Amino acid sequence: MKSAGDATRRSETNRRFPANWEPCEAVWLAWPHNRDTWPGHFDGIPEAFAAFAKVVAQSTPVRLLAHGPLAKQAKSLLGSCDNIELIDIATNDCWIRDFGPTFVLENDSVLAVDWNFNAWGGKYYPHDLDRQAGRKIAQAGGLRCLKAEMTLEGGALETDGQGRLLVHAACILDQDRNPSLSKQQCAERLHQYLGVHEIAWIDGGLLPGDDTDGHIDQLARFVDTENVVVAVASDASVPFASELEANFDQIKLWGRETTPGVTVHRLPGPPPRYINDQNVPQSYCNFLRLGPNRILMPTFAAPTSDDRAMGILQDLCPGVSIEGVDCEKIAWGLGALHCASCHQVAAPTR
């Protein structure tokens, strides 16, 4: 990436991709049931998702996809919670951020952009139910749905809500996702669907164990229009420290050249963890923000690192409630809170 010089700029449209701190209408979740997602370690996963759903529901309505017998299991673990609605939509997996729609504002209404989903470049089968879920979610929410002519996942996108977009090039300019699209064509479609006018294409290192090929929601997040946190290693001895440092350096350079300027902050991850000799991708960037006043941050049973990350976010977001949610078990499925949720922006009030 050549910072702002390699950023893609476009004219304005009547669509706007809102920032994560803008008012939230609801959070969509999908009940976990695919044991292959947590090979050998599925015990406790439904309970962990139930706990997550109940924490979200303390402030924000939850719409939970659960089909057939899964709805019965979900009800038994969730108990009575007026702020959680079960929606009868079948899925192959639970990572709804990626197969669910991306909600954008179009004039005074909310539009659901339904990307083509092929399970992160055809890595997992079947994925037919997940591919259909975006349209069904829009229908259940009473929203207009726009089918995008592009293969992409929601976790690949991060915005400041003012037309700037952070992406990692590896998961968009991917021959297993968009083999017939050039970088310019991808940028034009992102502008068309999201209304963004500047795209910062990051092409540094990836988080080992992450099967998404570089989703930005594990690597870098805006906390406001002028501050970005970037996942870095806990110390220089971590095997993948230099790869994450490359992302930090690129985003820092872009932040100096974009307007308004962006200050880039390190968000060190926990010490590496391995299961069956595979690195478990753990990143505090995978937080879920619920409107302007609340952030749910994943924790990984690493108290020193967890507390440090929580302190960094608290310093950057004064007045915002920063709450840890245990993701030690969930992370073995190769995701955390942001991956497992899809937040629907609230329509503007007149």
ZAKOLMAR-970594 format. One record per residue (C-alpha): residue number from 1; x, y, z; residue in one letter. Coordinates in steps of 0.2 Angstrom, whole numbers. Layout:
<pt NUM,<X,Y,Z>,'a'>
...
//
This chain:
<pt 1,<0,0,0>,'m'>
<pt 2,<6,18,-4>,'k'>
<pt 3,<-5,26,9>,'s'>
<pt 4,<-16,39,3>,'a'>
<pt 5,<-8,39,-14>,'g'>
<pt 6,<-14,21,-17>,'d'>
<pt 7,<-31,25,-9>,'a'>
<pt 8,<-46,25,-21>,'t'>
<pt 9,<-57,40,-21>,'r'>
<pt 10,<-74,43,-29>,'r'>
<pt 11,<-88,55,-30>,'s'>
<pt 12,<-102,56,-18>,'e'>
<pt 13,<-118,45,-19>,'t'>
<pt 14,<-134,44,-9>,'n'>
<pt 15,<-128,29,1>,'r'>
<pt 16,<-117,30,16>,'r'>
<pt 17,<-109,16,26>,'f'>
<pt 18,<-111,21,44>,'p'>
<pt 19,<-98,19,57>,'a'>
<pt 20,<-99,6,71>,'n'>
<pt 21,<-102,19,84>,'w'>
<pt 22,<-118,26,76>,'e'>
<pt 23,<-135,21,83>,'p'>
<pt 24,<-139,3,82>,'c'>
<pt 25,<-157,-4,78>,'e'>
<pt 26,<-153,-22,82>,'a'>
<pt 27,<-139,-35,82>,'v'>
<pt 28,<-141,-51,72>,'w'>
<pt 29,<-134,-67,78>,'l'>
<pt 30,<-134,-85,72>,'a'>
<pt 31,<-135,-100,84>,'w'>
<pt 32,<-120,-111,83>,'p'>
<pt 33,<-122,-129,78>,'h'>
<pt 34,<-108,-134,66>,'n'>
<pt 35,<-97,-145,76>,'r'>
<pt 36,<-83,-144,62>,'d'>
<pt 37,<-81,-126,66>,'t'>
<pt 38,<-74,-131,84>,'w'>
<pt 39,<-66,-148,80>,'p'>
<pt 40,<-65,-157,96>,'g'>
<pt 41,<-70,-142,107>,'h'>
<pt 42,<-89,-139,104>,'f'>
<pt 43,<-93,-142,122>,'d'>
<pt 44,<-98,-125,130>,'g'>
<pt 45,<-100,-116,113>,'i'>
<pt 46,<-119,-114,114>,'p'>
<pt 47,<-118,-108,132>,'e'>
<pt 48,<-105,-95,127>,'a'>
<pt 49,<-116,-89,113>,'f'>
<pt 50,<-131,-88,124>,'a'>
<pt 51,<-120,-78,137>,'a'>
<pt 52,<-115,-66,122>,'f'>
<pt 53,<-133,-64,116>,'a'>
<pt 54,<-139,-59,134>,'k'>
<pt 55,<-125,-47,136>,'v'>
<pt 56,<-130,-38,120>,'v'>
<pt 57,<-148,-38,124>,'a'>
<pt 58,<-145,-28,140>,'q'>
<pt 59,<-145,-13,128>,'s'>
<pt 60,<-149,-18,111>,'t'>
<pt 61,<-162,-29,103>,'p'>
<pt 62,<-156,-46,97>,'v'>
<pt 63,<-162,-55,82>,'r'>
<pt 64,<-156,-73,83>,'l'>
<pt 65,<-157,-85,68>,'l'>
<pt 66,<-161,-103,74>,'a'>
<pt 67,<-170,-115,64>,'h'>
<pt 68,<-180,-131,69>,'g'>
<pt 69,<-173,-140,84>,'p'>
<pt 70,<-159,-126,87>,'l'>
<pt 71,<-173,-114,92>,'a'>
<pt 72,<-178,-126,106>,'k'>
<pt 73,<-160,-127,112>,'q'>
<pt 74,<-158,-108,111>,'a'>
<pt 75,<-173,-105,121>,'k'>
<pt 76,<-168,-117,135>,'s'>
<pt 77,<-151,-108,136>,'l'>
<pt 78,<-157,-90,134>,'l'>
<pt 79,<-172,-92,146>,'g'>
<pt 80,<-184,-78,147>,'s'>
<pt 81,<-177,-62,138>,'c'>
<pt 82,<-189,-50,131>,'d'>
<pt 83,<-175,-42,120>,'n'>
<pt 84,<-171,-57,110>,'i'>
<pt 85,<-181,-63,96>,'e'>
<pt 86,<-179,-80,87>,'l'>
<pt 87,<-180,-79,68>,'i'>
<pt 88,<-183,-95,59>,'d'>
<pt 89,<-169,-95,46>,'i'>
<pt 90,<-157,-110,43>,'a'>
<pt 91,<-138,-108,42>,'t'>
<pt 92,<-123,-118,39>,'n'>
<pt 93,<-113,-109,52>,'d'>
<pt 94,<-113,-95,65>,'c'>
<pt 95,<-102,-81,57>,'w'>
<pt 96,<-116,-70,52>,'i'>
<pt 97,<-105,-55,50>,'r'>
<pt 98,<-98,-63,34>,'d'>
<pt 99,<-113,-70,26>,'f'>
<pt 100,<-126,-58,33>,'g'>
<pt 101,<-130,-41,24>,'p'>
<pt 102,<-120,-25,26>,'t'>
<pt 103,<-132,-12,32>,'f'>
<pt 104,<-130,5,24>,'v'>
<pt 105,<-140,21,24>,'l'>
<pt 106,<-148,26,8>,'e'>
<pt 107,<-156,44,9>,'n'>
<pt 108,<-168,42,25>,'d'>
<pt 109,<-169,23,25>,'s'>
<pt 110,<-158,7,28>,'v'>
<pt 111,<-153,-4,14>,'l'>
<pt 112,<-146,-22,16>,'a'>
<pt 113,<-132,-25,4>,'v'>
<pt 114,<-131,-44,1>,'d'>
<pt 115,<-114,-49,-5>,'w'>
<pt 116,<-111,-66,-14>,'n'>
<pt 117,<-104,-78,-1>,'f'>
<pt 118,<-93,-93,-5>,'n'>
<pt 119,<-87,-97,12>,'a'>
<pt 120,<-71,-87,12>,'w'>
<pt 121,<-65,-92,-6>,'g'>
<pt 122,<-73,-110,-6>,'g'>
<pt 123,<-64,-116,10>,'k'>
<pt 124,<-80,-125,17>,'y'>
<pt 125,<-95,-134,11>,'y'>
<pt 126,<-109,-134,11>,'p'>
<pt 127,<-113,-115,12>,'h'>
<pt 128,<-129,-114,2>,'d'>
<pt 129,<-139,-109,17>,'l'>
<pt 130,<-127,-95,23>,'d'>
<pt 131,<-127,-89,5>,'r'>
<pt 132,<-146,-87,5>,'q'>
<pt 133,<-146,-79,23>,'a'>
<pt 134,<-142,-61,18>,'g'>
<pt 135,<-158,-60,8>,'r'>
<pt 136,<-169,-68,21>,'k'>
<pt 137,<-162,-57,35>,'i'>
<pt 138,<-167,-42,24>,'a'>
<pt 139,<-184,-49,21>,'q'>
<pt 140,<-186,-53,40>,'a'>
<pt 141,<-181,-35,44>,'g'>
<pt 142,<-193,-27,32>,'g'>
<pt 143,<-178,-19,22>,'l'>
<pt 144,<-174,-17,4>,'r'>
<pt 145,<-161,-29,-2>,'c'>
<pt 146,<-148,-25,-15>,'l'>
<pt 147,<-139,-40,-22>,'k'>
<pt 148,<-121,-36,-25>,'a'>
<pt 149,<-111,-42,-40>,'e'>
<pt 150,<-96,-46,-29>,'m'>
<pt 151,<-90,-59,-18>,'t'>
<pt 152,<-85,-52,-1>,'l'>
<pt 153,<-88,-54,18>,'e'>
<pt 154,<-94,-41,30>,'g'>
<pt 155,<-79,-43,41>,'g'>
<pt 156,<-68,-37,27>,'a'>
<pt 157,<-75,-19,29>,'l'>
<pt 158,<-71,-5,41>,'e'>
<pt 159,<-77,13,39>,'t'>
<pt 160,<-76,29,48>,'d'>
<pt 161,<-94,33,43>,'g'>
<pt 162,<-88,48,33>,'q'>
<pt 163,<-83,39,16>,'g'>
<pt 164,<-67,31,21>,'r'>
<pt 165,<-64,12,21>,'l'>
<pt 166,<-50,1,27>,'l'>
<pt 167,<-48,-16,19>,'v'>
<pt 168,<-35,-29,17>,'h'>
<pt 169,<-31,-32,-1>,'a'>
<pt 170,<-29,-51,1>,'a'>
<pt 171,<-47,-55,5>,'c'>
<pt 172,<-54,-44,-9>,'i'>
<pt 173,<-42,-46,-23>,'l'>
<pt 174,<-43,-64,-22>,'d'>
<pt 175,<-44,-76,-36>,'q'>
<pt 176,<-55,-88,-26>,'d'>
<pt 177,<-67,-74,-23>,'r'>
<pt 178,<-67,-61,-37>,'n'>
<pt 179,<-56,-68,-51>,'p'>
<pt 180,<-63,-57,-65>,'s'>
<pt 181,<-62,-41,-56>,'l'>
<pt 182,<-47,-29,-56>,'s'>
<pt 183,<-43,-18,-41>,'k'>
<pt 184,<-51,-4,-49>,'q'>
<pt 185,<-67,-13,-53>,'q'>
<pt 186,<-68,-19,-35>,'c'>
<pt 187,<-66,-1,-29>,'a'>
<pt 188,<-79,5,-41>,'e'>
<pt 189,<-91,-8,-34>,'r'>
<pt 190,<-87,-4,-16>,'l'>
<pt 191,<-91,14,-20>,'h'>
<pt 192,<-107,10,-29>,'q'>
<pt 193,<-114,-1,-15>,'y'>
<pt 194,<-107,8,0>,'l'>
<pt 195,<-105,26,-5>,'g'>
<pt 196,<-86,26,0>,'v'>
<pt 197,<-75,39,-8>,'h'>
<pt 198,<-58,33,-1>,'e'>
<pt 199,<-51,16,1>,'i'>
<pt 200,<-35,12,10>,'a'>
<pt 201,<-29,-5,4>,'w'>
<pt 202,<-18,-13,17>,'i'>
<pt 203,<-7,-27,11>,'d'>
<pt 204,<4,-31,26>,'g'>
<pt 205,<4,-47,36>,'g'>
<pt 206,<-11,-58,42>,'l'>
<pt 207,<-15,-65,59>,'l'>
<pt 208,<-10,-84,59>,'p'>
<pt 209,<-24,-96,60>,'g'>
<pt 210,<-36,-83,52>,'d'>
<pt 211,<-45,-92,38>,'d'>
<pt 212,<-53,-76,31>,'t'>
<pt 213,<-37,-71,21>,'d'>
<pt 214,<-36,-55,30>,'g'>
<pt 215,<-52,-48,37>,'h'>
<pt 216,<-49,-31,43>,'i'>
<pt 217,<-60,-33,59>,'d'>
<pt 218,<-46,-44,66>,'q'>
<pt 219,<-32,-31,61>,'l'>
<pt 220,<-38,-13,62>,'a'>
<pt 221,<-54,-4,68>,'r'>
<pt 222,<-59,15,69>,'f'>
<pt 223,<-64,20,86>,'v'>
<pt 224,<-69,37,80>,'d'>
<pt 225,<-66,47,64>,'t'>
<pt 226,<-48,52,69>,'e'>
<pt 227,<-42,36,79>,'n'>
<pt 228,<-38,19,73>,'v'>
<pt 229,<-32,4,84>,'v'>
<pt 230,<-21,-9,75>,'v'>
<pt 231,<-18,-27,81>,'a'>
<pt 232,<0,-30,85>,'v'>
<pt 233,<10,-44,94>,'a'>
<pt 234,<12,-44,112>,'s'>
<pt 235,<30,-43,110>,'d'>
<pt 236,<44,-44,97>,'a'>
<pt 237,<47,-62,100>,'s'>
<pt 238,<30,-68,94>,'v'>
<pt 239,<33,-77,77>,'p'>
<pt 240,<21,-66,67>,'f'>
<pt 241,<26,-49,75>,'a'>
<pt 242,<34,-42,60>,'s'>
<pt 243,<19,-46,49>,'e'>
<pt 244,<7,-37,60>,'l'>
<pt 245,<20,-23,62>,'e'>
<pt 246,<19,-21,43>,'a'>
<pt 247,<0,-17,44>,'n'>
<pt 248,<3,-4,58>,'f'>
<pt 249,<16,5,48>,'d'>
<pt 250,<5,6,32>,'q'>
<pt 251,<-10,12,42>,'i'>
<pt 252,<1,25,51>,'k'>
<pt 253,<7,31,35>,'l'>
<pt 254,<-10,32,27>,'w'>
<pt 255,<-16,41,43>,'g'>
<pt 256,<-4,55,41>,'r'>
<pt 257,<-9,58,23>,'e'>
<pt 258,<-28,56,24>,'t'>
<pt 259,<-39,71,28>,'t'>
<pt 260,<-44,73,42>,'p'>
<pt 261,<-28,65,49>,'g'>
<pt 262,<-30,49,58>,'v'>
<pt 263,<-19,44,74>,'t'>
<pt 264,<-15,25,74>,'v'>
<pt 265,<-13,16,91>,'h'>
<pt 266,<-6,-1,95>,'r'>
<pt 267,<-18,-14,102>,'l'>
<pt 268,<-7,-28,107>,'p'>
<pt 269,<-15,-46,107>,'g'>
<pt 270,<-13,-59,120>,'p'>
<pt 271,<1,-72,120>,'p'>
<pt 272,<0,-84,105>,'p'>
<pt 273,<-11,-100,109>,'r'>
<pt 274,<-11,-116,100>,'y'>
<pt 275,<-24,-130,98>,'i'>
<pt 276,<-18,-146,89>,'n'>
<pt 277,<-3,-136,83>,'d'>
<pt 278,<-14,-123,75>,'q'>
<pt 279,<-13,-105,80>,'n'>
<pt 280,<-29,-98,87>,'v'>
<pt 281,<-32,-81,80>,'p'>
<pt 282,<-35,-69,94>,'q'>
<pt 283,<-37,-51,92>,'s'>
<pt 284,<-45,-37,103>,'y'>
<pt 285,<-49,-28,87>,'c'>
<pt 286,<-64,-40,85>,'n'>
<pt 287,<-74,-30,97>,'f'>
<pt 288,<-93,-26,95>,'l'>
<pt 289,<-98,-8,97>,'r'>
<pt 290,<-116,-5,102>,'l'>
<pt 291,<-120,13,97>,'g'>
<pt 292,<-110,27,104>,'p'>
<pt 293,<-109,22,122>,'n'>
<pt 294,<-105,3,124>,'r'>
<pt 295,<-91,-8,117>,'i'>
<pt 296,<-90,-27,120>,'l'>
<pt 297,<-72,-32,119>,'m'>
<pt 298,<-67,-51,117>,'p'>
<pt 299,<-56,-57,131>,'t'>
<pt 300,<-45,-73,130>,'f'>
<pt 301,<-42,-79,148>,'a'>
<pt 302,<-26,-69,148>,'a'>
<pt 303,<-29,-56,162>,'p'>
<pt 304,<-13,-46,159>,'t'>
<pt 305,<-17,-44,140>,'s'>
<pt 306,<-35,-42,142>,'d'>
<pt 307,<-34,-28,155>,'d'>
<pt 308,<-21,-19,145>,'r'>
<pt 309,<-32,-20,129>,'a'>
<pt 310,<-47,-14,139>,'m'>
<pt 311,<-37,1,146>,'g'>
<pt 312,<-32,6,129>,'i'>
<pt 313,<-49,6,122>,'l'>
<pt 314,<-55,15,138>,'q'>
<pt 315,<-42,29,136>,'d'>
<pt 316,<-47,31,118>,'l'>
<pt 317,<-66,31,121>,'c'>
<pt 318,<-69,41,137>,'p'>
<pt 319,<-87,40,143>,'g'>
<pt 320,<-90,23,134>,'v'>
<pt 321,<-93,7,144>,'s'>
<pt 322,<-80,-5,139>,'i'>
<pt 323,<-85,-23,144>,'e'>
<pt 324,<-76,-39,142>,'g'>
<pt 325,<-84,-55,135>,'v'>
<pt 326,<-76,-71,137>,'d'>
<pt 327,<-71,-78,120>,'c'>
<pt 328,<-58,-91,125>,'e'>
<pt 329,<-69,-105,118>,'k'>
<pt 330,<-77,-96,104>,'i'>
<pt 331,<-60,-91,97>,'a'>
<pt 332,<-56,-109,92>,'w'>
<pt 333,<-69,-107,79>,'g'>
<pt 334,<-57,-94,71>,'l'>
<pt 335,<-68,-78,76>,'g'>
<pt 336,<-75,-68,90>,'a'>
<pt 337,<-88,-55,94>,'l'>
<pt 338,<-88,-45,78>,'h'>
<pt 339,<-87,-60,67>,'c'>
<pt 340,<-102,-68,76>,'a'>
<pt 341,<-113,-53,75>,'s'>
<pt 342,<-121,-42,62>,'c'>
<pt 343,<-126,-25,68>,'h'>
<pt 344,<-141,-16,59>,'q'>
<pt 345,<-139,3,59>,'v'>
<pt 346,<-154,13,65>,'a'>
<pt 347,<-163,23,51>,'a'>
<pt 348,<-160,42,53>,'p'>
<pt 349,<-173,51,63>,'t'>
<pt 350,<-182,66,55>,'r'>
//
